[in-house]
Amino acid sequence: MRTIEVEGARVGRRRSAVVEIRKHLAGLYRGFVWWTSLHGEVDDDYEKENRERVVELLDELSNQCMPRFVWLTEGCRKKIESFVRMSEELCSEFSPRR
């Protein structure tokens, strides 16, 4: 009986982690689409706000969600890590050069 309870708790934690990670990934994706689709077509303040939001979402994903990746399969984890790397590269590419 105790084994079943422990397994149930693990499944619950895994589901919770997957939901949280999925939410962060969807938000980051939407943020990128919004920011890059308007890149260069709106005022600088609005573009800066969108860029800052994407940077904030990337930070949240890296700092808050990555520790929860242990609940994911290796293949899924690698795909998400690749997405984060590509997102960071795109973020730096679309950011203004100084």
Summary of the structure (lengths in Angstrom):
residues: 98
radius of gyration: 17.0
end to end distance: 62.2
largest distance: 62.2
contacts: 237
relative contact order: 0.13
helix: 87%
strand: 0%
